């Protein structure tokens, strides 16, 4: 396994099953962002943090709900203070 470069939050999915892509809706479910494996096909777009604009990786963007490690930790603390817990899901 490669090192984790950041986290991407899944879109909120209410009971009716339709994803809500609005920036105000939160799912609190995150997937780790890792470097692409050799031979893997991906979008040739830079993936940047949605909070601070920090470069995460050179391929696989855009990721509108992506967080660098630093912003993810800050978001996790803030969400925990508001009574939310994060769930990390491997792909």
Jmol script that loads the backbone (N, CA, C; Angstrom):
load data "model"
ATOM      1  N   UNK A   1       0.835  -1.189   0.000  1.00  0.00           N
ATOM      2  CA  UNK A   1       0.000   0.000   0.000  1.00  0.00           C
ATOM      3  C   UNK A   1       0.876   1.247   0.000  1.00  0.00           C
ATOM      4  N   UNK A   2       0.406   2.236  -0.679  1.00  0.00           N
ATOM      5  CA  UNK A   2       1.135   3.502  -0.718  1.00  0.00           C
ATOM      6  C   UNK A   2       0.659   4.410   0.404  1.00  0.00           C
ATOM      7  N   UNK A   3       1.404   5.457   0.626  1.00  0.00           N
ATOM      8  CA  UNK A   3       1.036   6.417   1.665  1.00  0.00           C
ATOM      9  C   UNK A   3      -0.233   7.167   1.286  1.00  0.00           C
ATOM     10  N   UNK A   4      -0.969   7.588   2.305  1.00  0.00           N
ATOM     11  CA  UNK A   4      -2.179   8.375   2.080  1.00  0.00           C
ATOM     12  C   UNK A   4      -1.783   9.826   1.833  1.00  0.00           C
ATOM     13  N   UNK A   5      -2.279  10.401   0.726  1.00  0.00           N
ATOM     14  CA  UNK A   5      -1.961  11.776   0.350  1.00  0.00           C
ATOM     15  C   UNK A   5      -3.018  12.760   0.828  1.00  0.00           C
ATOM     16  N   UNK A   6      -4.221  12.268   1.064  1.00  0.00           N
ATOM     17  CA  UNK A   6      -5.338  13.109   1.488  1.00  0.00           C
ATOM     18  C   UNK A   6      -6.583  12.252   1.584  1.00  0.00           C
ATOM     19  N   UNK A   7      -7.746  12.911   1.681  1.00  0.00           N
ATOM     20  CA  UNK A   7      -9.016  12.205   1.780  1.00  0.00           C
ATOM     21  C   UNK A   7     -10.047  12.876   0.903  1.00  0.00           C
ATOM     22  N   UNK A   8     -10.955  12.091   0.352  1.00  0.00           N
ATOM     23  CA  UNK A   8     -12.049  12.588  -0.471  1.00  0.00           C
ATOM     24  C   UNK A   8     -13.362  12.206   0.194  1.00  0.00           C
ATOM     25  N   UNK A   9     -14.232  13.203   0.394  1.00  0.00           N
ATOM     26  CA  UNK A   9     -15.513  12.941   1.045  1.00  0.00           C
ATOM     27  C   UNK A   9     -16.554  12.500   0.018  1.00  0.00           C
ATOM     28  N   UNK A  10     -17.268  11.417   0.326  1.00  0.00           N
ATOM     29  CA  UNK A  10     -18.364  10.971  -0.526  1.00  0.00           C
ATOM     30  C   UNK A  10     -19.500  11.989  -0.469  1.00  0.00           C
ATOM     31  N   UNK A  11     -20.253  12.132  -1.554  1.00  0.00           N
ATOM     32  CA  UNK A  11     -21.405  13.036  -1.504  1.00  0.00           C
ATOM     33  C   UNK A  11     -22.476  12.479  -0.571  1.00  0.00           C
ATOM     34  N   UNK A  12     -23.291  13.357  -0.044  1.00  0.00           N
ATOM     35  CA  UNK A  12     -24.376  12.964   0.844  1.00  0.00           C
ATOM     36  C   UNK A  12     -25.423  12.193   0.057  1.00  0.00           C
ATOM     37  N   UNK A  13     -25.917  11.079   0.618  1.00  0.00           N
ATOM     38  CA  UNK A  13     -26.932  10.265  -0.042  1.00  0.00           C
ATOM     39  C   UNK A  13     -28.104  10.080   0.914  1.00  0.00           C
ATOM     40  N   UNK A  14     -29.199  10.830   0.716  1.00  0.00           N
ATOM     41  CA  UNK A  14     -30.352  10.707   1.606  1.00  0.00           C
ATOM     42  C   UNK A  14     -31.105   9.396   1.378  1.00  0.00           C
ATOM     43  N   UNK A  15     -32.166   9.211   2.107  1.00  0.00           N
ATOM     44  CA  UNK A  15     -32.931   7.972   2.070  1.00  0.00           C
ATOM     45  C   UNK A  15     -33.481   7.619   0.689  1.00  0.00           C
ATOM     46  N   UNK A  16     -33.768   8.621  -0.151  1.00  0.00           N
ATOM     47  CA  UNK A  16     -34.346   8.335  -1.468  1.00  0.00           C
ATOM     48  C   UNK A  16     -33.320   7.793  -2.460  1.00  0.00           C
ATOM     49  N   UNK A  17     -32.054   7.787  -2.076  1.00  0.00           N
ATOM     50  CA  UNK A  17     -31.025   7.176  -2.906  1.00  0.00           C
ATOM     51  C   UNK A  17     -30.352   8.079  -3.910  1.00  0.00           C
ATOM     52  N   UNK A  18     -30.780   9.328  -4.052  1.00  0.00           N
ATOM     53  CA  UNK A  18     -30.152  10.248  -4.991  1.00  0.00           C
ATOM     54  C   UNK A  18     -29.049  11.037  -4.293  1.00  0.00           C
ATOM     55  N   UNK A  19     -27.872  11.077  -4.904  1.00  0.00           N
ATOM     56  CA  UNK A  19     -26.770  11.834  -4.325  1.00  0.00           C
ATOM     57  C   UNK A  19     -27.048  13.327  -4.391  1.00  0.00           C
ATOM     58  N   UNK A  20     -26.671  14.048  -3.358  1.00  0.00           N
ATOM     59  CA  UNK A  20     -26.778  15.502  -3.344  1.00  0.00           C
ATOM     60  C   UNK A  20     -25.369  16.071  -3.440  1.00  0.00           C
ATOM     61  N   UNK A  21     -25.087  16.780  -4.525  1.00  0.00           N
ATOM     62  CA  UNK A  21     -23.746  17.294  -4.767  1.00  0.00           C
ATOM     63  C   UNK A  21     -23.567  18.711  -4.257  1.00  0.00           C
ATOM     64  N   UNK A  22     -24.557  19.250  -3.554  1.00  0.00           N
ATOM     65  CA  UNK A  22     -24.438  20.600  -3.010  1.00  0.00           C
ATOM     66  C   UNK A  22     -23.319  20.638  -1.980  1.00  0.00           C
ATOM     67  N   UNK A  23     -22.600  21.738  -1.922  1.00  0.00           N
ATOM     68  CA  UNK A  23     -21.464  21.834  -0.998  1.00  0.00           C
ATOM     69  C   UNK A  23     -21.902  21.896   0.459  1.00  0.00           C
ATOM     70  N   UNK A  24     -23.182  22.219   0.723  1.00  0.00           N
ATOM     71  CA  UNK A  24     -23.652  22.305   2.107  1.00  0.00           C
ATOM     72  C   UNK A  24     -24.001  20.937   2.690  1.00  0.00           C
ATOM     73  N   UNK A  25     -24.280  19.949   1.847  1.00  0.00           N
ATOM     74  CA  UNK A  25     -24.618  18.607   2.316  1.00  0.00           C
ATOM     75  C   UNK A  25     -23.341  17.826   2.600  1.00  0.00           C
ATOM     76  N   UNK A  26     -23.286  17.174   3.751  1.00  0.00           N
ATOM     77  CA  UNK A  26     -22.095  16.424   4.141  1.00  0.00           C
ATOM     78  C   UNK A  26     -22.464  14.980   4.437  1.00  0.00           C
ATOM     79  N   UNK A  27     -21.599  14.038   4.066  1.00  0.00           N
ATOM     80  CA  UNK A  27     -21.837  12.621   4.343  1.00  0.00           C
ATOM     81  C   UNK A  27     -20.991  12.120   5.510  1.00  0.00           C
ATOM     82  N   UNK A  28     -19.845  12.764   5.771  1.00  0.00           N
ATOM     83  CA  UNK A  28     -18.888  12.357   6.805  1.00  0.00           C
ATOM     84  C   UNK A  28     -18.303  10.971   6.525  1.00  0.00           C
ATOM     85  N   UNK A  29     -18.337  10.558   5.256  1.00  0.00           N
ATOM     86  CA  UNK A  29     -17.718   9.306   4.819  1.00  0.00           C
ATOM     87  C   UNK A  29     -16.566   9.692   3.900  1.00  0.00           C
ATOM     88  N   UNK A  30     -15.367   9.247   4.233  1.00  0.00           N
ATOM     89  CA  UNK A  30     -14.163   9.651   3.508  1.00  0.00           C
ATOM     90  C   UNK A  30     -13.425   8.448   2.957  1.00  0.00           C
ATOM     91  N   UNK A  31     -12.799   8.644   1.804  1.00  0.00           N
ATOM     92  CA  UNK A  31     -11.956   7.619   1.182  1.00  0.00           C
ATOM     93  C   UNK A  31     -10.539   8.165   1.065  1.00  0.00           C
ATOM     94  N   UNK A  32      -9.547   7.348   1.387  1.00  0.00           N
ATOM     95  CA  UNK A  32      -8.158   7.812   1.268  1.00  0.00           C
ATOM     96  C   UNK A  32      -7.775   8.075  -0.192  1.00  0.00           C
ATOM     97  N   UNK A  33      -6.962   9.085  -0.399  1.00  0.00           N
ATOM     98  CA  UNK A  33      -6.401   9.384  -1.716  1.00  0.00           C
ATOM     99  C   UNK A  33      -4.962   8.888  -1.706  1.00  0.00           C
ATOM    100  N   UNK A  34      -4.637   8.047  -2.668  1.00  0.00           N
ATOM    101  CA  UNK A  34      -3.281   7.490  -2.796  1.00  0.00           C
ATOM    102  C   UNK A  34      -2.769   7.745  -4.205  1.00  0.00           C
ATOM    103  N   UNK A  35      -1.476   7.584  -4.403  1.00  0.00           N
ATOM    104  CA  UNK A  35      -0.911   7.698  -5.747  1.00  0.00           C
ATOM    105  C   UNK A  35      -1.498   6.601  -6.619  1.00  0.00           C
ATOM    106  N   UNK A  36      -1.644   6.883  -7.917  1.00  0.00           N
ATOM    107  CA  UNK A  36      -2.163   5.880  -8.841  1.00  0.00           C
ATOM    108  C   UNK A  36      -1.162   4.757  -9.004  1.00  0.00           C
ATOM    109  N   UNK A  37      -1.680   3.549  -9.156  1.00  0.00           N
ATOM    110  CA  UNK A  37      -0.810   2.391  -9.387  1.00  0.00           C
ATOM    111  C   UNK A  37      -0.321   2.407 -10.829  1.00  0.00           C
ATOM    112  N   UNK A  38       0.818   1.814 -11.046  1.00  0.00           N
ATOM    113  CA  UNK A  38       1.404   1.754 -12.379  1.00  0.00           C
ATOM    114  C   UNK A  38       0.434   1.063 -13.344  1.00  0.00           C
ATOM    115  N   UNK A  39       0.222   1.675 -14.514  1.00  0.00           N
ATOM    116  CA  UNK A  39      -0.656   1.128 -15.534  1.00  0.00           C
ATOM    117  C   UNK A  39      -2.118   1.502 -15.369  1.00  0.00           C
ATOM    118  N   UNK A  40      -2.454   2.238 -14.321  1.00  0.00           N
ATOM    119  CA  UNK A  40      -3.842   2.628 -14.065  1.00  0.00           C
ATOM    120  C   UNK A  40      -4.208   3.846 -14.928  1.00  0.00           C
ATOM    121  N   UNK A  41      -5.389   3.850 -15.482  1.00  0.00           N
ATOM    122  CA  UNK A  41      -5.850   4.973 -16.291  1.00  0.00           C
ATOM    123  C   UNK A  41      -6.563   5.961 -15.381  1.00  0.00           C
ATOM    124  N   UNK A  42      -6.216   7.249 -15.500  1.00  0.00           N
ATOM    125  CA  UNK A  42      -6.870   8.270 -14.678  1.00  0.00           C
ATOM    126  C   UNK A  42      -6.955   9.581 -15.449  1.00  0.00           C
ATOM    127  N   UNK A  43      -7.750  10.487 -14.939  1.00  0.00           N
ATOM    128  CA  UNK A  43      -7.915  11.804 -15.539  1.00  0.00           C
ATOM    129  C   UNK A  43      -6.620  12.604 -15.408  1.00  0.00           C
ATOM    130  N   UNK A  44      -6.201  13.244 -16.480  1.00  0.00           N
ATOM    131  CA  UNK A  44      -4.976  14.033 -16.455  1.00  0.00           C
ATOM    132  C   UNK A  44      -5.284  15.443 -15.959  1.00  0.00           C
ATOM    133  N   UNK A  45      -5.677  15.528 -14.704  1.00  0.00           N
ATOM    134  CA  UNK A  45      -5.980  16.818 -14.085  1.00  0.00           C
ATOM    135  C   UNK A  45      -5.417  16.803 -12.668  1.00  0.00           C
ATOM    136  N   UNK A  46      -4.857  17.912 -12.256  1.00  0.00           N
ATOM    137  CA  UNK A  46      -4.266  18.019 -10.919  1.00  0.00           C
ATOM    138  C   UNK A  46      -5.364  17.917  -9.871  1.00  0.00           C
ATOM    139  N   UNK A  47      -5.110  17.158  -8.818  1.00  0.00           N
ATOM    140  CA  UNK A  47      -6.040  17.039  -7.694  1.00  0.00           C
ATOM    141  C   UNK A  47      -5.550  17.955  -6.587  1.00  0.00           C
ATOM    142  N   UNK A  48      -6.383  18.927  -6.227  1.00  0.00           N
ATOM    143  CA  UNK A  48      -6.010  19.919  -5.223  1.00  0.00           C
ATOM    144  C   UNK A  48      -6.995  19.893  -4.069  1.00  0.00           C
ATOM    145  N   UNK A  49      -6.553  20.355  -2.906  1.00  0.00           N
ATOM    146  CA  UNK A  49      -7.392  20.431  -1.713  1.00  0.00           C
ATOM    147  C   UNK A  49      -8.502  21.456  -1.943  1.00  0.00           C
ATOM    148  N   UNK A  50      -9.729  21.084  -1.615  1.00  0.00           N
ATOM    149  CA  UNK A  50     -10.861  21.985  -1.774  1.00  0.00           C
ATOM    150  C   UNK A  50     -10.905  23.085  -0.733  1.00  0.00           C
ATOM    151  N   UNK A  51     -10.125  22.960   0.339  1.00  0.00           N
ATOM    152  CA  UNK A  51     -10.123  23.953   1.404  1.00  0.00           C
ATOM    153  C   UNK A  51      -9.013  24.990   1.217  1.00  0.00           C
ATOM    154  N   UNK A  52      -7.775  24.522   1.056  1.00  0.00           N
ATOM    155  CA  UNK A  52      -6.641  25.453   1.014  1.00  0.00           C
ATOM    156  C   UNK A  52      -6.001  25.573  -0.369  1.00  0.00           C
ATOM    157  N   UNK A  53      -6.373  24.693  -1.315  1.00  0.00           N
ATOM    158  CA  UNK A  53      -5.798  24.746  -2.651  1.00  0.00           C
ATOM    159  C   UNK A  53      -4.441  24.068  -2.760  1.00  0.00           C
ATOM    160  N   UNK A  54      -4.018  23.342  -1.716  1.00  0.00           N
ATOM    161  CA  UNK A  54      -2.737  22.641  -1.709  1.00  0.00           C
ATOM    162  C   UNK A  54      -2.767  21.500  -2.726  1.00  0.00           C
ATOM    163  N   UNK A  55      -1.664  21.301  -3.425  1.00  0.00           N
ATOM    164  CA  UNK A  55      -1.506  20.223  -4.395  1.00  0.00           C
ATOM    165  C   UNK A  55      -1.526  18.875  -3.668  1.00  0.00           C
ATOM    166  N   UNK A  56      -2.399  17.947  -4.095  1.00  0.00           N
ATOM    167  CA  UNK A  56      -2.447  16.611  -3.494  1.00  0.00           C
ATOM    168  C   UNK A  56      -1.732  15.606  -4.386  1.00  0.00           C
ATOM    169  N   UNK A  57      -2.121  15.535  -5.675  1.00  0.00           N
ATOM    170  CA  UNK A  57      -1.411  14.663  -6.615  1.00  0.00           C
ATOM    171  C   UNK A  57      -1.617  15.151  -8.035  1.00  0.00           C
ATOM    172  N   UNK A  58      -0.781  14.675  -8.953  1.00  0.00           N
ATOM    173  CA  UNK A  58      -0.753  15.218 -10.308  1.00  0.00           C
ATOM    174  C   UNK A  58      -1.825  14.642 -11.231  1.00  0.00           C
ATOM    175  N   UNK A  59      -2.448  13.549 -10.883  1.00  0.00           N
ATOM    176  CA  UNK A  59      -3.465  12.928 -11.736  1.00  0.00           C
ATOM    177  C   UNK A  59      -4.698  12.621 -10.900  1.00  0.00           C
ATOM    178  N   UNK A  60      -5.852  12.525 -11.562  1.00  0.00           N
ATOM    179  CA  UNK A  60      -7.056  12.079 -10.884  1.00  0.00           C
ATOM    180  C   UNK A  60      -8.029  13.168 -10.491  1.00  0.00           C
ATOM    181  N   UNK A  61      -7.734  14.412 -10.802  1.00  0.00           N
ATOM    182  CA  UNK A  61      -8.631  15.501 -10.430  1.00  0.00           C
ATOM    183  C   UNK A  61      -9.763  15.641 -11.425  1.00  0.00           C
ATOM    184  N   UNK A  62     -10.658  16.552 -11.265  1.00  0.00           N
ATOM    185  CA  UNK A  62     -10.776  17.388 -10.072  1.00  0.00           C
ATOM    186  C   UNK A  62     -11.482  16.625  -8.957  1.00  0.00           C
ATOM    187  N   UNK A  63     -11.271  17.046  -7.749  1.00  0.00           N
ATOM    188  CA  UNK A  63     -11.918  16.437  -6.598  1.00  0.00           C
ATOM    189  C   UNK A  63     -12.509  17.529  -5.745  1.00  0.00           C
ATOM    190  N   UNK A  64     -13.758  17.845  -5.975  1.00  0.00           N
ATOM    191  CA  UNK A  64     -14.385  18.987  -5.313  1.00  0.00           C
ATOM    192  C   UNK A  64     -14.493  18.797  -3.801  1.00  0.00           C
ATOM    193  N   UNK A  65     -14.507  17.574  -3.338  1.00  0.00           N
ATOM    194  CA  UNK A  65     -14.621  17.290  -1.905  1.00  0.00           C
ATOM    195  C   UNK A  65     -13.334  16.653  -1.377  1.00  0.00           C
ATOM    196  N   UNK A  66     -12.204  17.051  -1.921  1.00  0.00           N
ATOM    197  CA  UNK A  66     -10.918  16.491  -1.509  1.00  0.00           C
ATOM    198  C   UNK A  66     -10.256  17.374  -0.466  1.00  0.00           C
ATOM    199  N   UNK A  67      -9.546  16.742   0.453  1.00  0.00           N
ATOM    200  CA  UNK A  67      -8.845  17.443   1.525  1.00  0.00           C
ATOM    201  C   UNK A  67      -7.404  16.947   1.585  1.00  0.00           C
ATOM    202  N   UNK A  68      -6.447  17.874   1.748  1.00  0.00           N
ATOM    203  CA  UNK A  68      -5.074  17.465   2.022  1.00  0.00           C
ATOM    204  C   UNK A  68      -5.052  16.953   3.470  1.00  0.00           C
ATOM    205  N   UNK A  69      -3.964  16.341   3.881  1.00  0.00           N
ATOM    206  CA  UNK A  69      -3.863  15.762   5.228  1.00  0.00           C
ATOM    207  C   UNK A  69      -4.097  16.826   6.298  1.00  0.00           C
ATOM    208  N   UNK A  70      -3.490  17.988   6.135  1.00  0.00           N
ATOM    209  CA  UNK A  70      -3.603  19.058   7.136  1.00  0.00           C
ATOM    210  C   UNK A  70      -5.052  19.539   7.275  1.00  0.00           C
ATOM    211  N   UNK A  71      -5.730  19.801   6.161  1.00  0.00           N
ATOM    212  CA  UNK A  71      -7.118  20.269   6.213  1.00  0.00           C
ATOM    213  C   UNK A  71      -8.071  19.173   6.678  1.00  0.00           C
ATOM    214  N   UNK A  72      -7.765  17.920   6.342  1.00  0.00           N
ATOM    215  CA  UNK A  72      -8.615  16.822   6.807  1.00  0.00           C
ATOM    216  C   UNK A  72      -8.584  16.740   8.336  1.00  0.00           C
ATOM    217  N   UNK A  73      -7.388  16.829   8.911  1.00  0.00           N
ATOM    218  CA  UNK A  73      -7.273  16.762  10.374  1.00  0.00           C
ATOM    219  C   UNK A  73      -8.023  17.911  11.034  1.00  0.00           C
ATOM    220  N   UNK A  74      -7.928  19.109  10.484  1.00  0.00           N
ATOM    221  CA  UNK A  74      -8.638  20.268  11.035  1.00  0.00           C
ATOM    222  C   UNK A  74     -10.155  20.094  10.890  1.00  0.00           C
ATOM    223  N   UNK A  75     -10.597  19.576   9.745  1.00  0.00           N
ATOM    224  CA  UNK A  75     -12.017  19.333   9.515  1.00  0.00           C
ATOM    225  C   UNK A  75     -12.541  18.266  10.456  1.00  0.00           C
ATOM    226  N   UNK A  76     -11.736  17.217  10.678  1.00  0.00           N
ATOM    227  CA  UNK A  76     -12.133  16.135  11.574  1.00  0.00           C
ATOM    228  C   UNK A  76     -12.340  16.653  13.002  1.00  0.00           C
ATOM    229  N   UNK A  77     -11.426  17.490  13.486  1.00  0.00           N
ATOM    230  CA  UNK A  77     -11.547  18.062  14.834  1.00  0.00           C
ATOM    231  C   UNK A  77     -12.788  18.947  14.931  1.00  0.00           C
ATOM    232  N   UNK A  78     -13.017  19.792  13.930  1.00  0.00           N
ATOM    233  CA  UNK A  78     -14.183  20.675  13.929  1.00  0.00           C
ATOM    234  C   UNK A  78     -15.482  19.868  13.898  1.00  0.00           C
ATOM    235  N   UNK A  79     -15.543  18.842  13.037  1.00  0.00           N
ATOM    236  CA  UNK A  79     -16.742  18.007  12.954  1.00  0.00           C
ATOM    237  C   UNK A  79     -16.982  17.250  14.260  1.00  0.00           C
ATOM    238  N   UNK A  80     -15.920  16.758  14.877  1.00  0.00           N
ATOM    239  CA  UNK A  80     -16.050  16.056  16.147  1.00  0.00           C
ATOM    240  C   UNK A  80     -16.603  16.991  17.221  1.00  0.00           C
ATOM    241  N   UNK A  81     -16.151  18.236  17.227  1.00  0.00           N
ATOM    242  CA  UNK A  81     -16.643  19.221  18.199  1.00  0.00           C
ATOM    243  C   UNK A  81     -18.126  19.502  17.994  1.00  0.00           C
ATOM    244  N   UNK A  82     -18.606  19.324  16.750  1.00  0.00           N
ATOM    245  CA  UNK A  82     -20.021  19.533  16.450  1.00  0.00           C
ATOM    246  C   UNK A  82     -20.847  18.258  16.594  1.00  0.00           C
ATOM    247  N   UNK A  83     -20.215  17.170  17.050  1.00  0.00           N
ATOM    248  CA  UNK A  83     -20.930  15.920  17.298  1.00  0.00           C
ATOM    249  C   UNK A  83     -20.977  14.945  16.139  1.00  0.00           C
ATOM    250  N   UNK A  84     -20.138  15.148  15.111  1.00  0.00           N
ATOM    251  CA  UNK A  84     -20.107  14.246  13.956  1.00  0.00           C
ATOM    252  C   UNK A  84     -18.867  13.366  14.024  1.00  0.00           C
ATOM    253  N   UNK A  85     -18.974  12.152  13.495  1.00  0.00           N
ATOM    254  CA  UNK A  85     -17.818  11.256  13.400  1.00  0.00           C
ATOM    255  C   UNK A  85     -17.544  10.952  11.940  1.00  0.00           C
ATOM    256  N   UNK A  86     -16.281  10.788  11.599  1.00  0.00           N
ATOM    257  CA  UNK A  86     -15.885  10.433  10.233  1.00  0.00           C
ATOM    258  C   UNK A  86     -15.748   8.928  10.105  1.00  0.00           C
ATOM    259  N   UNK A  87     -16.184   8.424   8.974  1.00  0.00           N
ATOM    260  CA  UNK A  87     -16.017   7.025   8.648  1.00  0.00           C
ATOM    261  C   UNK A  87     -15.035   6.951   7.477  1.00  0.00           C
ATOM    262  N   UNK A  88     -13.976   6.176   7.643  1.00  0.00           N
ATOM    263  CA  UNK A  88     -12.986   5.986   6.567  1.00  0.00           C
ATOM    264  C   UNK A  88     -13.317   4.684   5.848  1.00  0.00           C
ATOM    265  N   UNK A  89     -13.502   4.747   4.528  1.00  0.00           N
ATOM    266  CA  UNK A  89     -13.859   3.596   3.724  1.00  0.00           C
ATOM    267  C   UNK A  89     -12.765   3.374   2.684  1.00  0.00           C
ATOM    268  N   UNK A  90     -12.189   2.179   2.657  1.00  0.00           N
ATOM    269  CA  UNK A  90     -11.212   1.849   1.612  1.00  0.00           C
ATOM    270  C   UNK A  90     -11.963   1.531   0.323  1.00  0.00           C
ATOM    271  N   UNK A  91     -11.363   1.836  -0.806  1.00  0.00           N
ATOM    272  CA  UNK A  91     -12.000   1.599  -2.107  1.00  0.00           C
ATOM    273  C   UNK A  91     -12.157   0.135  -2.361  1.00  0.00           C
TER     274      UNK A  91
END
end "model"
wireframe off; spacefill off
backbone 0.3
color backbone group
